[in-house]
Amino acid sequence: MNDMSHDAAALSLIAMTSYLGRQPILNREGQLVAYELLFRPFAADRAESADSTPLDETRATADLVIETLGELGMESVLGGRVGYINAGRDWLMNEMFTLLPSAHFVAEILTTTQYDDQLVQRIESLAQAGYRFALKDVRESALGHKEVMDYAETVKIDVSHWTALQLTPFVAAMHRAGKRVVAEKVETPDDYRWTYEAGCDLFQGYYFAHPHLLTVRRIPPLRHALVKLLVMLGSEPALPTIEDEVKRNPALTMQLLRFASSAHRAPTRQRLRIRDAVQLVGTRWLRRWALLALYTDGDSRPIASNALVQLVGTRGRFMELAARRLRPHDEEFVDNAFMTGMTSLLPAVLQRNPSQLFSELQLAQTVCEAIQTRTGVLGQLLVCAEAMEQPGATATVTQTCEDLTSLNAAAVALLSAAAANWMADRSRFDG
């Protein structure tokens, strides 16, 4: 049985529950002003299990921002308040960081972060772009990197590592520097009293509330199957082979059937088979959908709600439109432009070596070079696409237009808007 009801049942059986921990942060008047967001994958007791794999901080933050907030919605999670999210070095250096709306989040730089000139420059650049930072678990004996401290608007102290005699002058010094101090792990009335008297601005801990868990049903990662499907589609396989591979990914099956049933209006069939759906949508659509699905861990939620998918989809479409303007009769070049935009973030998302990943996906050499070196016409288009995603990068766009004479700033703006509108049409990828 390959009808949609069967696949919905299959998805229900393999879906797992994710938890988003949300701990309140209060001001001196006792008003709720922010939350610290804590990602908890799958089982609530996972962290307590002796067999659990240690949580990867970067992946946890990425999951929290890109998946859980996309699933629940920012308003339902934050309710108009600020969200504090842990950020280690890998997350700070990753371009996915800029998917965070700067007005709604504060990045807590972890105490384990190793600083160097590259990271300091990155934090400076992000701060200039409007991103806000807090230093976590600051101690009197180790205030952290001086330059990074300058860019932090908030410092968080663990109550258990301080005394009133130490904290009072420290808070005064932080206030003189224009910073706020958050007292963390406030667990008793006495903790609250002396940190309040020391002048702390914000408070967080079990004395006020334990983290509240918001639950989300998710489909587990099936990236391996998606990569295998992409490789297969590159070699023009027979229809039964494609059908067999699609069936290995229940989420992909569900999305394919939804799309084929609604977008292609199969009116005479009560049950649409997977083979019929593949024929209706075509392998080109299937390949593009699988690429987008790689950015969502292969889960089943609407692609339109995932910020990372929106970014790469818009980037790919922009490059495709620009390539067609440059070479209107070169379909291979146009398709390679789309693939360049679509795969440009995959190495970071999948945490894979770019050369090995691109070889596995059998990407064209010009696509690989464009992503890895930003060279060639495709590389220039990728630079232009990235610049369009960053406010204030008009100089880069102007330079690209000078190098590619068929483009100008006005045309780039129009193509970018067209790409965004195209990606916003969720019916292209969602049922």
ZAMARGU-4260 file (C-alpha; in steps of 0.2 Angstrom, whole numbers, plus 5000, padded with zeros to 4 digits):
<rodrens>
0) 5000/5000/5000 | 5008/5016/4994 | 4994/5029/4997 | 4996/5044/5008 | 4987/5037/5023
5) 4999/5023/5024 | 5014/5035/5024 | 5006/5046/5037 | 5004/5031/5048 | 5022/5026/5045
10) 5028/5044/5049 | 5018/5043/5065 | 5027/5028/5070 | 5045/5034/5068 | 5042/5052/5073
15) 5051/5057/5089 | 5049/5070/5102 | 5061/5085/5103 | 5061/5096/5119 | 5065/5115/5119
20) 5069/5121/5137 | 5064/5139/5141 | 5070/5146/5157 | 5063/5163/5162 | 5075/5178/5165
25) 5068/5192/5176 | 5072/5210/5179 | 5074/5219/5196 | 5055/5223/5196 | 5052/5204/5194
30) 5045/5206/5176 | 5049/5192/5163 | 5060/5200/5150 | 5069/5186/5142 | 5071/5167/5141
35) 5087/5156/5140 | 5083/5143/5127 | 5090/5125/5129 | 5089/5112/5116 | 5085/5094/5122
40) 5084/5081/5108 | 5072/5067/5107 | 5070/5060/5125 | 5068/5071/5140 | 5079/5060/5150
45) 5092/5058/5137 | 5104/5068/5147 | 5102/5057/5162 | 5105/5041/5152 | 5122/5033/5155
50) 5122/5027/5136 | 5119/5044/5129 | 5131/5052/5117 | 5137/5069/5123 | 5127/5083/5116
55) 5136/5093/5102 | 5134/5111/5107 | 5135/5118/5089 | 5123/5105/5082 | 5111/5108/5097
60) 5111/5127/5094 | 5108/5124/5075 | 5094/5112/5079 | 5087/5125/5091 | 5087/5139/5079
65) 5084/5132/5062 | 5072/5117/5067 | 5063/5120/5084 | 5060/5138/5082 | 5055/5135/5064
70) 5043/5122/5070 | 5035/5131/5085 | 5037/5149/5078 | 5047/5163/5086 | 5031/5171/5093
75) 5025/5156/5102 | 5043/5152/5110 | 5048/5170/5114 | 5031/5180/5115 | 5040/5196/5110
80) 5054/5194/5123 | 5073/5191/5120 | 5080/5173/5118 | 5097/5169/5125 | 5106/5155/5115
85) 5123/5147/5119 | 5135/5150/5105 | 5152/5141/5104 | 5166/5145/5092 | 5160/5134/5078
90) 5143/5142/5078 | 5149/5159/5079 | 5160/5156/5064 | 5147/5148/5054 | 5137/5158/5041
95) 5121/5150/5048 | 5123/5161/5063 | 5117/5176/5053 | 5100/5167/5051 | 5096/5173/5069
100) 5086/5189/5069 | 5097/5200/5078 | 5083/5210/5086 | 5077/5194/5095 | 5092/5185/5101
105) 5107/5187/5112 | 5122/5174/5109 | 5129/5168/5125 | 5148/5165/5121 | 5153/5149/5131
110) 5167/5149/5143 | 5175/5135/5134 | 5177/5146/5118 | 5195/5147/5112 | 5199/5165/5106
115) 5210/5170/5091 | 5211/5185/5079 | 5199/5177/5067 | 5186/5174/5080 | 5188/5191/5088
120) 5186/5199/5070 | 5171/5189/5067 | 5162/5195/5083 | 5167/5213/5079 | 5159/5211/5062
125) 5143/5203/5069 | 5142/5216/5083 | 5143/5230/5069 | 5129/5221/5060 | 5118/5223/5075
130) 5120/5206/5084 | 5121/5206/5103 | 5132/5195/5114 | 5133/5190/5132 | 5148/5182/5141
135) 5143/5166/5151 | 5149/5161/5168 | 5161/5176/5170 | 5172/5175/5185 | 5182/5188/5195
140) 5198/5179/5191 | 5195/5176/5173 | 5185/5190/5164 | 5188/5183/5147 | 5195/5190/5131
145) 5197/5209/5133 | 5192/5214/5115 | 5177/5202/5116 | 5172/5209/5133 | 5171/5226/5124
150) 5158/5219/5112 | 5147/5210/5125 | 5132/5220/5131 | 5129/5207/5145 | 5139/5197/5157
155) 5132/5181/5166 | 5138/5176/5183 | 5136/5159/5191 | 5130/5163/5209 | 5140/5148/5216
160) 5156/5156/5211 | 5154/5173/5219 | 5152/5181/5236 | 5144/5197/5240 | 5160/5206/5244
165) 5167/5201/5226 | 5151/5204/5217 | 5146/5222/5222 | 5162/5230/5215 | 5161/5219/5200
170) 5143/5224/5196 | 5148/5243/5198 | 5162/5241/5186 | 5151/5232/5173 | 5138/5246/5175
175) 5152/5259/5172 | 5157/5250/5156 | 5139/5250/5150 | 5135/5232/5153 | 5121/5222/5162
180) 5124/5208/5174 | 5113/5193/5175 | 5114/5182/5190 | 5112/5164/5185 | 5108/5149/5196
185) 5098/5159/5209 | 5091/5144/5219 | 5086/5151/5236 | 5079/5167/5243 | 5096/5171/5250
190) 5104/5170/5233 | 5091/5182/5226 | 5093/5194/5241 | 5112/5196/5240 | 5113/5197/5221
195) 5099/5210/5221 | 5108/5220/5234 | 5125/5218/5224 | 5116/5227/5210 | 5113/5213/5197
200) 5101/5218/5183 | 5093/5202/5178 | 5090/5185/5187 | 5088/5167/5182 | 5087/5151/5192
205) 5076/5138/5200 | 5071/5150/5214 | 5060/5158/5200 | 5056/5143/5189 | 5063/5127/5182
210) 5065/5127/5163 | 5048/5124/5155 | 5049/5111/5141 | 5040/5114/5124 | 5038/5098/5114
215) 5039/5095/5096 | 5036/5079/5085 | 5050/5077/5073 | 5056/5065/5060 | 5073/5058/5063
220) 5088/5063/5052 | 5088/5053/5035 | 5102/5062/5027 | 5111/5047/5021 | 5096/5041/5011
225) 5094/5058/5003 | 5113/5059/4998 | 5111/5042/4990 | 5096/5047/4981 | 5105/5062/4974
230) 5119/5052/4968 | 5107/5040/4959 | 5097/5054/4951 | 5113/5060/4943 | 5115/5044/4933
235) 5098/5044/4925 | 5091/5028/4933 | 5076/5017/4928 | 5060/5022/4936 | 5058/5007/4947
240) 5075/5010/4954 | 5070/5028/4959 | 5054/5022/4966 | 5063/5009/4977 | 5075/5023/4984
245) 5061/5035/4987 | 5052/5022/4998 | 5067/5021/5009 | 5064/5039/5015 | 5046/5040/5023
250) 5047/5059/5024 | 5052/5061/5006 | 5038/5049/5001 | 5025/5059/5010 | 5030/5075/5003
255) 5031/5068/4985 | 5014/5061/4986 | 5007/5077/4993 | 5015/5088/4979 | 5010/5076/4965
260) 4992/5075/4972 | 4989/5093/4974 | 5000/5102/4962 | 4997/5090/4947 | 4979/5086/4952
265) 4978/5067/4949 | 4959/5068/4948 | 4955/5050/4943 | 4965/5041/4956 | 4960/5038/4974
270) 4977/5030/4978 | 4992/5038/4970 | 5007/5026/4968 | 5025/5032/4971 | 5029/5028/4953
275) 5015/5038/4947 | 5021/5053/4958 | 5039/5052/4951 | 5033/5052/4933 | 5021/5067/4937
280) 5034/5078/4945 | 5050/5073/4936 | 5067/5069/4941 | 5073/5087/4940 | 5060/5092/4954
285) 5064/5077/4964 | 5083/5081/4964 | 5080/5099/4969 | 5068/5094/4983 | 5080/5081/4990
290) 5093/5095/4990 | 5082/5106/5000 | 5077/5091/5012 | 5096/5089/5016 | 5095/5106/5025
295) 5080/5100/5036 | 5087/5083/5041 | 5074/5075/5030 | 5060/5080/5042 | 5042/5082/5036
300) 5038/5100/5041 | 5034/5113/5028 | 5049/5119/5019 | 5042/5136/5019 | 5044/5137/5038
305) 5063/5133/5038 | 5074/5149/5037 | 5089/5139/5031 | 5079/5131/5017 | 5072/5148/5012
310) 5090/5155/5011 | 5098/5142/5000 | 5082/5140/4989 | 5082/5159/4986 | 5101/5159/4983
315) 5099/5144/4970 | 5085/5152/4961 | 5093/5169/4960 | 5109/5161/4953 | 5098/5152/4940
320) 5089/5168/4935 | 5105/5177/4933 | 5114/5163/4924 | 5100/5163/4911 | 5102/5182/4909
325) 5120/5179/4906 | 5119/5164/4894 | 5100/5162/4889 | 5103/5147/4878 | 5115/5137/4889
330) 5104/5125/4899 | 5119/5116/4907 | 5126/5132/4913 | 5109/5138/4920 | 5107/5121/4929
335) 5125/5122/4936 | 5121/5139/4943 | 5106/5133/4952 | 5116/5118/4959 | 5130/5130/4965
340) 5118/5140/4975 | 5109/5125/4982 | 5124/5116/4988 | 5135/5130/4994 | 5130/5128/5012
345) 5130/5109/5012 | 5147/5105/5018 | 5144/5116/5034 | 5127/5109/5037 | 5132/5091/5035
350) 5149/5094/5043 | 5158/5086/5029 | 5174/5089/5019 | 5168/5099/5004 | 5179/5089/4991
355) 5173/5072/4997 | 5155/5078/4998 | 5155/5086/4981 | 5163/5070/4973 | 5150/5059/4981
360) 5136/5070/4974 | 5144/5070/4957 | 5143/5089/4955 | 5151/5097/4940 | 5169/5103/4942
365) 5164/5121/4939 | 5151/5120/4953 | 5164/5113/4965 | 5177/5126/4960 | 5164/5140/4962
370) 5159/5135/4980 | 5177/5131/4986 | 5186/5145/4978 | 5173/5158/4972 | 5181/5158/4955
375) 5174/5158/4937 | 5157/5165/4932 | 5148/5154/4944 | 5159/5159/4958 | 5156/5177/4954
380) 5137/5174/4954 | 5139/5165/4971 | 5148/5180/4978 | 5134/5191/4972 | 5121/5180/4979
385) 5129/5180/4996 | 5131/5199/4995 | 5113/5201/4992 | 5109/5192/5008 | 5120/5204/5018
390) 5114/5222/5021 | 5126/5235/5016 | 5136/5224/5003 | 5132/5235/4988 | 5150/5237/4984
395) 5152/5219/4981 | 5136/5218/4970 | 5143/5233/4960 | 5160/5225/4957 | 5151/5209/4951
400) 5141/5219/4939 | 5156/5227/4932 | 5164/5210/4929 | 5148/5202/4922 | 5143/5215/4910
405) 5126/5208/4906 | 5121/5212/4924 | 5118/5229/4933 | 5113/5233/4951 | 5095/5236/4946
410) 5094/5219/4937 | 5102/5210/4952 | 5089/5218/4963 | 5074/5213/4952 | 5081/5195/4950
415) 5084/5194/4969 | 5066/5199/4972 | 5059/5187/4959 | 5069/5173/4968 | 5062/5177/4985
420) 5045/5177/4978 | 5048/5160/4969 | 5054/5152/4985 | 5039/5160/4995 | 5027/5150/4984
425) 5027/5134/4995 | 5017/5125/4983 | 5033/5122/4973 | 5039/5111/4986 | 5025/5108/4999
430) 5009/5098/4997
</rodrens>
